[in-house]
Amino acid sequence: MDSISNRADSLATLLESRLQSWQKARDAQEQKLRDCYADEMRIARDGDTSGTGHAKSKKAKGVFVGVTRNKIRSAKARLNDSLFGNGRLPFDTEPTRQELREFSDAMESILEEQLLRGQFKTMLKSGVHRLCTFGTGFIFGPFVRTETLKETSVDTSAGFPQLVEMEYSFDLPYFESASPLDVFPDPDVDDPQKGAGVFWVSMESPHTVKAWADYPGFQNIDDAIKVLETKPDDHGSDQAKQLRGNIDFWRGDGRVKVARFFGLVPKSALQDDSALLSFMEGEQTEIVEQEEASEEQVEAIVIVAGGVVVKKDESSHTKRPVRKCVYEEAPGEMWGVGIAENNMPHQAIVNAGFRLFNEGKGMALLGTKAVDRSAFMPTEDFKKSPGKVYHFKPNLTPAEKQAAIIDFVEPDVSSGWQEVIALSSQFSDDDTGITKYSQGDDASHLNKTATGISMIMSAASLPAKDVLQNIDEMWIEPCIEALIDWNIRYLEPETVNHLLGPEVAEKWQAIKQFGKASFMTWRATGAATFMQKEILANKLQGFMAVAGSTPAGARLNWDELITQVWDTMQMGREIPLAQEEGPQVPPELQAMIEQGMQQMKEQARQIAELEAKLADKSEKNAIDWYKAETERADKVGLTPEQVMAIAQQTFIDMLQQGSPVMTPDMMDMMPTDAGPEPFPFEPADDMEPIAIEQADLTPEPPMFPGELTDGA
């Protein structure tokens, strides 16, 4: 068993040596990251005023103006609003063919459920904050944890209803965001997917590490937590170790250093105890296999705690589970450039300028004095304070006392430092791309006109759009791809049934049997949402202005256009437009009206036939009147809805009052009661009233014997 221990120790030694080497290679970048953190948290540095002539005797750190902090907050809020301002997760799926939409929708529902349960939105917001501060952010995963779903149902097995609660446990994939200060990638590459791997280091309490013993796959936990759980002694040998640098690499302040490694290790180092035991017993075939495997490198996930390997597994991911994103890319480098680094020289200038501004203003207001020490007692300290009493020597005349203290007027040079601060602020806006306008401040030379405001917004939008495209391409889309891959391999239809119901579970069963996601495409929508919010609203408002000034605007649906502008600008939850609703026709009455209209058409045909055969004047006048009024309605521009309303009203009046030309079939359709109320019809304001001449329908005596009459 000693060989097994030695093999585990060799993996720990290999990773420890690799981690120390990569930490040392990152020293210069780490100092830059610390300075970025200090600027965001307004931690003053001693060197801000070096080279400015500031008094070297002043040891106390001066005030810190939060220029960098304000820009980071502004950029972070703007990016998060673009990602999540529409209330949805920033991704979308589309089927490759329209008939496959139900499957892509099912996949999208599953992804949204998993991301919401895994706190993806909170994790991504944390990553955006680190992007703005450090210029680089890392997301690790997907990892898997056990979630418990509680379902409440009604049980009637006892003869009466009872509420029961059941629990269902399932595996949930999730992602984690890491601070760049804790990530140590291979320094020889510019992409964490390349090279030997990536370390993610953190300091954990012994209690946290001890709890890992309950999780499957962990081992050697007791050896990992064999550390002092108190702070090292500030005296004696512990202090001497710190002076010489001989401190424990894996322990500090009673906590255990935990290094999670994602990368390449020898395959032989991942073998289980049984394989190592066979190797130790000297089986020849095993020896040959071990020699061949010792040269092979495989992707693995290894956790080292306190210098002891507590978990090691060959990676099941198709890609290394680490994703880097940069605020602004530095070609050929692993680390990006963020707001704090871009603003670093201006932050130092503003800090120094403001301190010297205060000092110059204080000199001008308080002035300086010259004293003749021979006129004062030896105990006089010359420190000025309210109620100060000077200790003069005795027997001095008033003139001698007045001459002992001479006041000097210092010129006020603070206005010069004001100009320096203003000039540096302008350069800061240019270097960071975060203008004062986007921070809620004014730009007095441009914000007087709509064109000036549009110029400012366009200039401020370009850097944010570039960052959102990086987030889309480097974080969101790879995370969605990894999650889809995990689901196809591990997600069971039973879990989908509990989370989203049987309909989605049925679709997922078909997808899982298919075994791939080629039926759909997915894309991140962060940059697209930003474009909609920042540009679409301006375009819609410009279109409204143009359309309102042209005759063609009268043909537009202005209510719909205003609604689109309102939704794009997110003015509120509900648009304050009056919703006009027309009269609702009951289905039974609508069917009766349609049948009556068919009868009227048939009646008109019969009348036309009679007109051709007979010479009855009254019938001819009635038909001519009907045709004339129909043509007149078409010429005055009545809409189809208005014509239909007139026809409906006419038919209802016929049903209520009776008609001399109704057939026996139509008489059978008449209701026994008074019938419904007539349809209200209100003509348009610009519609001229139609003058309707009453036709003379009085029957005349027949011209020839046997001629048909109305009563025939």
C-alpha positions in Angstrom: 0.0 0.0 0.0 3.0 2.3 0.3 3.2 2.4 -3.5 -0.4 3.6 -3.7 0.4 6.4 -1.3 3.5 7.3 -3.2 1.6 7.4 -6.5 -1.0 9.8 -4.9 1.8 11.9 -3.5 3.5 12.1 -6.9 0.3 13.5 -8.4 0.0 16.1 -5.6 3.7 16.9 -6.0 3.3 17.4 -9.8 0.4 19.7 -9.4 2.0 21.7 -6.5 5.1 22.3 -8.6 3.0 23.3 -11.6 0.9 25.7 -9.5 3.9 27.4 -7.9 5.5 27.9 -11.3 2.3 29.4 -12.8 1.7 31.7 -9.8 5.2 33.1 -10.1 4.7 33.7 -13.8 1.6 35.7 -13.1 3.2 38.0 -10.5 3.2 41.1 -12.8 -0.4 40.5 -13.9 -1.4 39.9 -10.3 -0.1 43.3 -9.2 -2.1 44.9 -11.9 -5.2 43.1 -10.8 -4.7 44.2 -7.2 -4.3 47.8 -8.4 -7.6 47.5 -10.3 -9.3 46.2 -7.2 -7.8 49.1 -5.1 -9.1 51.7 -7.6 -12.6 50.2 -7.6 -12.7 50.0 -3.8 -11.1 53.5 -3.4 -8.0 52.2 -1.5 -5.5 55.1 -1.6 -1.9 54.4 -2.6 1.2 56.3 -1.5 2.6 56.9 -5.0 -0.3 58.8 -6.5 1.4 62.2 -6.0 4.9 61.2 -6.9 6.4 63.7 -9.4 3.9 66.4 -8.6 5.9 68.4 -6.1 3.6 67.3 -3.3 5.3 67.6 0.1 7.2 64.4 0.8 7.0 64.8 4.6 3.3 64.0 4.5 3.0 60.3 5.2 -0.8 60.0 5.6 -2.8 58.8 2.6 -5.0 61.5 1.1 -8.5 61.5 -0.2 -9.6 59.2 -3.0 -12.0 60.4 -5.7 -14.1 57.5 -7.0 -13.8 58.1 -10.7 -13.0 54.4 -11.5 -15.7 53.2 -9.2 -18.4 55.3 -10.8 -17.4 54.2 -14.3 -17.5 50.5 -13.3 -20.9 50.9 -11.7 -22.2 52.6 -14.8 -20.9 50.0 -17.2 -22.0 47.1 -15.0 -25.6 48.5 -14.8 -25.7 49.1 -18.5 -24.5 45.6 -19.4 -26.8 43.9 -17.0 -29.7 45.9 -18.2 -29.0 44.9 -21.8 -28.6 41.2 -20.8 -31.7 40.9 -18.5 -33.7 44.1 -19.1 -36.4 42.2 -21.0 -37.0 39.8 -18.2 -35.7 36.8 -20.0 -32.4 34.8 -20.1 -30.1 36.2 -22.8 -30.3 33.3 -25.3 -32.8 32.0 -27.9 -33.3 28.8 -29.9 -34.6 28.4 -33.5 -35.5 25.2 -35.3 -33.7 24.3 -38.5 -37.1 23.6 -40.1 -40.5 24.9 -39.0 -42.0 21.5 -38.3 -39.3 21.0 -35.7 -40.2 24.0 -33.6 -42.0 22.0 -30.9 -38.7 20.2 -30.2 -36.6 23.3 -30.1 -39.2 24.9 -27.8 -39.0 21.9 -25.5 -35.2 22.2 -25.4 -35.4 25.9 -24.7 -37.9 25.3 -21.8 -35.5 22.7 -20.3 -32.5 25.0 -20.6 -34.4 28.0 -19.0 -35.5 25.8 -16.1 -32.0 24.5 -15.4 -30.4 27.9 -15.7 -32.9 29.6 -13.4 -32.6 26.8 -10.8 -28.8 27.0 -11.1 -28.8 30.8 -10.4 -27.3 31.5 -13.8 -28.5 35.1 -13.8 -26.8 35.9 -10.5 -23.6 34.1 -11.6 -23.5 36.0 -14.9 -24.0 39.4 -13.1 -21.1 38.6 -10.9 -19.0 37.7 -13.9 -19.9 41.1 -15.6 -18.8 42.9 -12.5 -15.4 41.2 -12.6 -15.1 41.9 -16.3 -15.5 45.6 -15.8 -13.1 45.7 -12.8 -10.3 43.3 -13.9 -10.9 43.1 -17.7 -11.0 39.3 -17.5 -13.5 36.8 -16.1 -13.8 33.1 -15.8 -16.8 30.7 -15.6 -16.3 27.1 -14.6 -18.7 24.3 -15.2 -21.1 22.7 -15.7 -20.8 21.0 -12.3 -23.5 18.8 -10.9 -25.3 19.0 -7.6 -28.3 17.2 -6.2 -31.6 19.2 -6.1 -34.8 18.2 -4.3 -38.1 19.0 -5.8 -41.1 19.0 -3.5 -44.5 18.3 -5.1 -47.9 18.7 -3.4 -50.8 16.6 -4.5 -54.2 15.3 -3.3 -54.5 11.8 -2.0 -58.1 10.3 -1.9 -57.1 6.7 -1.1 -58.4 7.1 2.4 -61.9 8.0 1.2 -61.4 11.7 1.7 -59.0 14.2 0.2 -55.7 14.7 1.9 -52.8 17.0 0.9 -49.5 15.0 0.7 -46.0 16.2 -0.2 -43.5 14.1 -2.1 -39.9 14.7 -2.8 -38.0 14.0 -6.0 -34.2 14.2 -6.2 -32.4 14.9 -9.4 -29.1 16.1 -10.7 -28.8 19.8 -11.6 -26.0 21.1 -13.8 -24.8 24.6 -12.8 -22.0 27.1 -13.4 -19.7 29.1 -11.1 -17.9 32.4 -11.6 -14.4 32.8 -10.3 -12.3 35.9 -9.5 -9.3 36.4 -11.8 -7.2 36.8 -8.7 -7.8 33.1 -7.9 -7.3 31.7 -11.4 -3.9 30.6 -12.6 -3.8 29.4 -16.2 -0.9 28.0 -18.1 1.2 31.1 -18.8 2.4 29.8 -22.2 -1.0 30.0 -23.9 -3.7 32.7 -24.5 -6.7 30.4 -24.2 -7.6 28.2 -21.2 -8.8 25.5 -23.6 -5.1 25.1 -24.7 -2.0 24.3 -22.8 -1.6 22.1 -19.7 -4.6 23.4 -17.8 -6.0 25.9 -15.3 -5.9 26.1 -11.5 -8.8 27.6 -9.5 -7.4 28.3 -5.9 -9.3 29.2 -2.8 -8.8 29.1 1.0 -11.4 27.0 2.8 -12.1 26.3 6.4 -11.3 22.8 7.7 -15.0 22.3 8.4 -15.9 22.9 4.8 -13.3 20.4 3.6 -14.3 17.8 6.1 -17.9 18.0 4.8 -16.7 16.7 1.4 -16.3 13.2 3.0 -20.0 12.7 2.5 -19.8 13.2 -1.2 -19.0 10.3 -3.6 -15.6 10.2 -5.1 -13.7 12.1 -2.3 -10.9 10.5 -0.3 -8.1 11.3 2.1 -10.1 14.0 3.7 -8.7 13.4 7.2 -5.1 13.9 5.8 -6.2 17.1 4.1 -7.4 18.8 7.3 -4.5 17.9 9.6 -3.6 21.6 10.0 -3.6 24.1 12.8 -7.0 25.7 13.0 -5.6 28.9 14.7 -3.6 31.8 13.4 0.2 31.2 13.3 2.1 32.7 16.2 3.3 36.3 15.6 6.5 35.5 17.5 9.3 32.9 17.7 9.9 30.3 14.9 6.7 31.0 13.1 7.7 34.6 12.6 11.2 33.5 11.5 9.7 31.2 8.8 7.7 34.2 7.4 10.9 36.3 7.3 12.8 33.7 5.4 9.8 32.8 3.2 9.7 29.2 4.6 5.9 29.2 5.1 3.5 26.4 4.5 2.2 26.6 0.9 -1.0 24.7 1.6 -2.0 26.3 5.0 -2.5 29.7 6.4 -4.5 31.5 9.0 -6.0 28.2 10.1 -7.5 27.5 6.7 -6.7 25.0 4.0 -5.7 25.9 0.5 -7.8 24.1 -2.1 -6.6 23.9 -5.7 -9.1 22.7 -8.3 -7.2 21.7 -11.5 -8.7 21.3 -14.9 -6.2 20.0 -17.5 -3.7 17.3 -18.5 -2.2 14.7 -16.1 -0.6 11.3 -16.7 -3.3 8.7 -17.1 -1.5 6.4 -14.7 -2.1 8.9 -11.9 -5.9 8.5 -12.2 -5.9 4.7 -11.7 -7.9 3.4 -8.8 -6.4 1.4 -5.9 -7.1 -2.0 -7.4 -5.1 -1.2 -10.5 -2.3 0.2 -8.4 -2.4 -2.9 -6.2 -2.1 -5.2 -9.2 0.8 -3.1 -10.4 2.4 -3.4 -6.9 2.0 -7.2 -6.9 4.2 -7.4 -10.0 1.9 -8.7 -12.8 3.8 -8.5 -16.0 0.9 -7.4 -18.2 0.1 -4.7 -15.8 3.6 -3.5 -15.7 3.6 -3.1 -19.5 0.3 -1.3 -19.5 1.5 1.1 -16.8 4.7 1.9 -18.7 2.6 2.7 -21.8 0.1 4.7 -19.8 2.7 6.8 -18.0 3.5 8.6 -21.3 -0.2 9.3 -22.1 -1.8 12.6 -20.9 -5.5 12.8 -20.4 -7.9 15.5 -19.4 -8.8 15.3 -15.8 -10.4 17.2 -12.9 -8.3 17.0 -9.7 -8.9 18.6 -6.3 -5.9 19.1 -4.0 -6.6 20.2 -0.4 -3.9 20.8 2.1 -1.3 19.2 -0.3 -3.4 16.0 -0.5 -5.3 14.7 -3.5 -8.9 14.4 -2.3 -10.6 13.8 -5.7 -9.4 12.8 -9.1 -11.5 11.9 -12.2 -11.0 11.7 -15.9 -13.0 14.6 -17.4 -16.2 13.6 -19.1 -16.6 17.0 -20.8 -16.1 17.4 -24.5 -14.3 20.6 -23.8 -12.3 21.8 -20.8 -14.9 23.2 -18.3 -13.5 26.7 -18.1 -14.5 29.7 -20.2 -12.7 33.0 -20.3 -14.2 36.3 -21.3 -12.5 39.7 -21.7 -13.8 43.2 -21.5 -11.4 44.4 -24.1 -9.1 41.9 -25.8 -5.3 42.2 -25.8 -4.2 40.2 -28.9 -1.9 37.3 -28.0 -2.5 37.6 -24.2 -4.6 35.6 -21.8 -5.6 38.6 -19.8 -7.9 41.4 -21.1 -8.1 45.1 -20.3 -10.9 46.5 -18.2 -12.3 49.8 -17.1 -10.0 50.1 -14.1 -6.8 49.5 -16.1 -7.8 51.9 -18.8 -8.6 54.6 -16.2 -5.6 53.9 -14.0 -3.4 56.9 -15.0 -6.4 59.3 -14.8 -7.4 58.0 -11.4 -3.9 58.8 -10.1 -4.0 62.2 -11.7 -7.4 63.0 -10.3 -6.3 61.8 -6.9 -3.1 63.9 -6.9 -4.8 66.9 -8.5 -7.6 66.9 -5.9 -5.2 66.6 -3.0 -3.0 69.5 -4.3 -6.2 71.5 -5.0 -7.1 71.1 -1.3 -3.6 72.0 -0.2 -3.4 75.1 -2.4 -6.8 76.3 -1.3 -5.8 75.8 2.3 -2.6 77.8 1.8 -4.6 80.6 0.2 -7.3 80.7 2.9 -5.1 80.2 5.9 -2.0 82.1 4.7 1.5 81.8 6.2 3.4 83.6 8.9 6.9 84.6 9.9 7.8 84.8 13.6 10.7 86.2 15.6 11.5 83.5 18.0 13.5 85.9 20.2 10.2 87.6 21.2 8.7 84.4 22.5 9.2 82.1 25.5 11.1 78.9 24.9 7.9 76.9 25.5 6.0 78.4 22.6 5.2 75.7 19.9 3.7 78.1 17.3 0.8 75.6 16.6 -2.2 77.6 15.5 -5.6 76.6 16.9 -8.9 78.4 18.0 -8.3 80.3 21.2 -4.5 80.2 20.8 -2.5 82.1 23.4 1.1 83.1 22.5 3.8 83.1 25.1 5.7 86.4 24.6 8.7 87.3 26.7 7.9 89.9 29.4 8.4 93.6 29.0 7.7 93.7 25.2 6.0 96.8 23.8 2.9 96.4 21.7 4.9 97.4 18.6 7.5 94.7 19.3 4.7 92.1 19.8 3.1 93.1 16.4 6.5 93.0 14.7 7.1 89.5 16.1 4.4 87.9 13.9 4.3 88.9 10.2 1.4 87.6 8.0 2.0 86.7 4.3 -0.8 86.4 1.7 -0.4 83.3 -0.4 -1.7 83.3 -4.0 -4.7 81.0 -4.8 -3.4 78.4 -7.3 -6.2 76.0 -6.9 -7.9 77.0 -10.2 -5.0 75.5 -12.1 -5.5 72.1 -10.5 -9.2 72.3 -11.4 -8.2 72.6 -15.0 -5.9 69.6 -14.7 -8.7 67.5 -13.2 -11.1 68.5 -15.9 -8.7 67.7 -18.7 -7.9 64.3 -17.1 -11.6 63.6 -16.8 -12.0 64.2 -20.5 -9.2 61.9 -21.4 -10.7 59.3 -19.0 -13.9 59.4 -21.0 -12.0 58.8 -24.2 -9.9 56.0 -22.8 -12.7 54.1 -21.1 -15.6 54.8 -23.4 -17.8 55.6 -20.4 -18.8 59.2 -20.9 -20.3 61.4 -18.3 -23.6 61.4 -20.2 -23.9 57.6 -19.8 -23.2 58.1 -16.1 -26.1 60.5 -15.8 -24.0 63.7 -16.0 -24.2 66.5 -18.5 -22.1 67.3 -21.6 -23.0 71.0 -21.8 -21.6 71.5 -25.3 -23.7 68.8 -26.9 -26.8 68.1 -24.9 -28.8 71.1 -26.0 -30.1 69.4 -29.2 -31.5 66.0 -30.1 -28.7 65.6 -32.6 -26.1 66.2 -29.9 -27.7 63.7 -27.6 -27.9 61.2 -30.4 -24.2 61.6 -31.0 -23.3 61.1 -27.4 -25.5 58.0 -27.1 -24.0 56.5 -30.3 -20.5 57.1 -29.1 -21.2 55.6 -25.7 -23.0 52.6 -27.2 -20.1 51.2 -29.3 -17.8 50.0 -26.4 -20.8 48.4 -24.6 -21.9 46.7 -27.8 -18.4 45.2 -28.2 -18.3 43.9 -24.6 -21.8 42.3 -25.0 -20.6 40.6 -28.2 -17.7 39.1 -26.2 -20.0 37.9 -23.4 -22.3 36.4 -26.0 -19.5 34.6 -27.9 -17.2 33.7 -25.0 -19.6 32.9 -22.2 -23.3 32.5 -23.0 -23.1 30.4 -26.2 -20.4 28.0 -24.9 -22.3 27.6 -21.6 -25.5 26.7 -23.5 -23.6 24.3 -25.8 -22.1 22.6 -22.7 -25.5 22.4 -21.0 -27.1 20.9 -24.2 -24.3 18.3 -24.3 -24.8 17.4 -20.7 -28.6 17.1 -21.1 -28.4 14.7 -24.0 -26.0 12.5 -22.1 -27.4 12.5 -18.6 -30.9 14.2 -18.4 -33.7 11.7 -17.9 -37.3 12.1 -19.2 -38.6 11.4 -15.8 -36.8 14.5 -14.4 -38.3 16.6 -17.2 -41.7 15.2 -16.4 -41.4 16.3 -12.8 -40.1 19.8 -13.8 -42.1 20.7 -16.9 -44.8 18.1 -17.3 -45.5 15.1 -19.6 -45.8 17.0 -22.8 -42.3 18.4 -22.7 -41.0 15.1 -21.3 -42.4 13.3 -24.4 -40.6 15.7 -26.7 -37.4 15.2 -24.7 -37.7 11.5 -24.9 -37.6 11.8 -28.7 -34.7 14.2 -28.6 -32.7 11.9 -26.3 -33.3 9.0 -28.6 -32.1 11.1 -31.5 -28.9 11.8 -29.5 -28.0 15.2 -30.9 -29.2 18.8 -31.2 -28.9 19.2 -35.0 -32.6 20.0 -35.3 -32.0 23.5 -33.8 -29.6 26.4 -33.5 -29.0 28.6 -30.5 -27.6 32.1 -30.1 -27.0 34.6 -27.4 -29.2 37.7 -27.5 -27.2 40.2 -25.3 -25.9 42.4 -28.1 -29.2 42.1 -30.0 -31.2 43.2 -27.0 -28.9 46.1 -26.5 -29.4 47.2 -30.1 -33.1 47.0 -29.7 -33.1 49.1 -26.6 -30.6 51.8 -27.7 -31.2 52.1 -31.5 -34.6 50.7 -32.3 -36.3 53.3 -30.1 -34.5 56.1 -31.9 -35.4 54.7 -35.3 -39.1 54.3 -34.4 -39.3 57.8 -33.1 -37.6 59.1 -36.2 -40.1 57.2 -38.4 -43.0 58.6 -36.4 -41.7 62.1 -37.1 -41.3 61.5 -40.8 -44.6 59.7 -41.2 -46.5 62.4 -39.3 -45.3 65.0 -41.8 -46.4 63.2 -45.0 -49.8 62.4 -46.4 -49.0 58.7 -46.4 -49.1 58.8 -42.6 -52.9 58.9 -42.6 -52.9 55.3 -43.7 -50.7 54.1 -40.8 -52.0 52.3 -37.8 -50.9 54.9 -35.3 -52.1 53.0 -32.2 -49.9 50.0 -33.2 -46.9 52.3 -33.9 -47.2 54.1 -30.6 -47.5 50.7 -28.8 -44.3 49.5 -30.4 -42.4 52.7 -29.3 -43.8 52.3 -25.8 -42.7 48.7 -25.6 -39.2 49.4 -27.0 -38.6 52.3 -24.6 -40.0 50.3 -21.6 -42.0 53.3 -20.4 -44.2 51.3 -18.2 -46.2 48.1 -17.6 -49.3 49.2 -19.5 -49.7 51.7 -22.3 -52.3 54.4 -21.6 -54.2 54.0 -24.8 -58.0 53.7 -24.7 -58.9 50.2 -25.9 -62.1 50.5 -28.0 -64.1 47.3 -28.4 -66.8 46.9 -30.9 -70.2 45.3 -30.2 -70.0 41.6 -29.6 -72.5 39.5 -31.7 -73.8 36.3 -30.1 -72.9 33.2 -32.1 -76.6 32.3 -32.5 -77.5 35.7 -33.9 -74.5 35.8 -36.1 -75.6 32.4 -37.7 -79.1 33.8 -38.2 -77.7 37.0 -39.8 -75.6 35.0 -42.2 -78.4 32.7 -43.2 -80.7 35.8 -43.6 -78.1 37.4 -45.9 -78.1 34.3 -48.1 -81.9 34.6 -48.2 -81.7 38.2 -49.2 -79.3 37.4 -52.0 -81.7 34.8 -53.3 -84.6 37.2 -53.0 -82.7 39.8 -55.0 -82.1 37.2 -57.7 -85.8 36.4 -57.9 -86.6 40.1 -58.1 -84.1 40.5 -61.0 -85.8 37.6 -62.8 -89.3 39.2 -62.3 -87.9 42.5 -63.6 -86.8 40.9 -66.8 -90.2 39.1 -67.4 -92.7 41.6 -66.0 -93.2 45.3 -66.4 -94.3 46.0 -62.9 -93.2 49.6 -62.1 -93.2 49.3 -58.3 -90.9 46.3 -58.3 -88.6 47.9 -60.9 -88.3 51.0 -58.7 -87.5 48.9 -55.7 -84.7 47.1 -57.5 -83.4 50.3 -59.0 -83.4 51.9 -55.6 -81.5 49.0 -54.2 -78.8 49.1 -56.9 -78.5 52.9 -56.8 -78.0 52.9 -53.0 -75.5 50.1 -53.3 -73.5 52.0 -55.9 -73.8 55.2 -53.9 -72.4 53.5 -50.8 -69.4 52.3 -52.8 -68.8 55.8 -54.1 -68.9 57.6 -50.8 -66.3 55.2 -49.4 -68.1 53.2 -46.9 -65.9 50.5 -45.3 -66.9 46.8 -45.5 -67.6 46.9 -41.7 -70.0 49.8 -42.2 -71.8 48.1 -45.1 -72.1 45.0 -43.1 -73.5 47.0 -40.1 -76.1 48.6 -42.4 -77.0 45.2 -43.9 -77.3 43.6 -40.4 -79.5 46.5 -39.2 -81.7 46.2 -42.3 -82.2 42.5 -41.8 -83.0 42.8 -38.1 -85.6 45.6 -38.9 -87.1 43.2 -41.4 -87.3 40.5 -38.8 -89.0 42.8 -36.3 -91.4 44.6 -38.7 -92.0 42.0 -41.3 -91.5 42.5 -45.1 -93.9 42.2 -48.0 -91.3 40.4 -50.1 -90.3 37.7 -47.5 -90.6 34.1 -48.6 -92.3 31.5 -46.5 -88.9 30.1 -45.6 -87.8 33.4 -44.2 -91.1 33.8 -42.3 -90.3 30.5 -40.5 -87.0 32.0 -39.3 -88.7 34.9 -37.5 -88.3 34.7 -33.7 -91.4 34.5 -31.5 -90.3 37.3 -29.2 -89.3 40.9 -30.0 -85.8 39.8 -30.9 -82.5 41.4 -29.9 -81.8 45.0 -29.8 -80.7 46.5 -33.1 -77.0 46.9 -33.8 -75.8 50.4 -33.0 -74.2 52.1 -36.0 -72.3 55.4 -35.6 -71.1 56.9 -38.9 -67.6 58.3 -39.1 -67.1 62.0 -38.4 -66.0 62.7 -41.9 -68.7 60.7 -43.7 -71.4 62.6 -45.4 -75.0 61.7 -44.7 -76.7 59.7 -47.4 -79.9 61.0 -48.7 -82.3 58.1 -49.3 -85.4 58.7 -51.4 -88.4 56.6 -50.4 -89.5 54.4 -53.3 -93.1 54.4 -54.3 -94.1 50.8 -53.7 -97.8 51.2 -54.1 -99.1 48.5 -56.4 -100.8 49.7 -59.6 -103.7 47.9 -61.3 -102.7 45.2 -63.8 -102.3 46.3 -67.4 -103.5 43.0 -68.8 -105.9 40.4 -67.4 -104.1 37.5 -65.6 -101.0 39.6 -64.9 -99.3 38.8 -61.5 -99.8 41.2 -58.7 -98.3 41.6 -55.3 -101.1 39.6 -53.8 -100.8 36.8 -56.3 
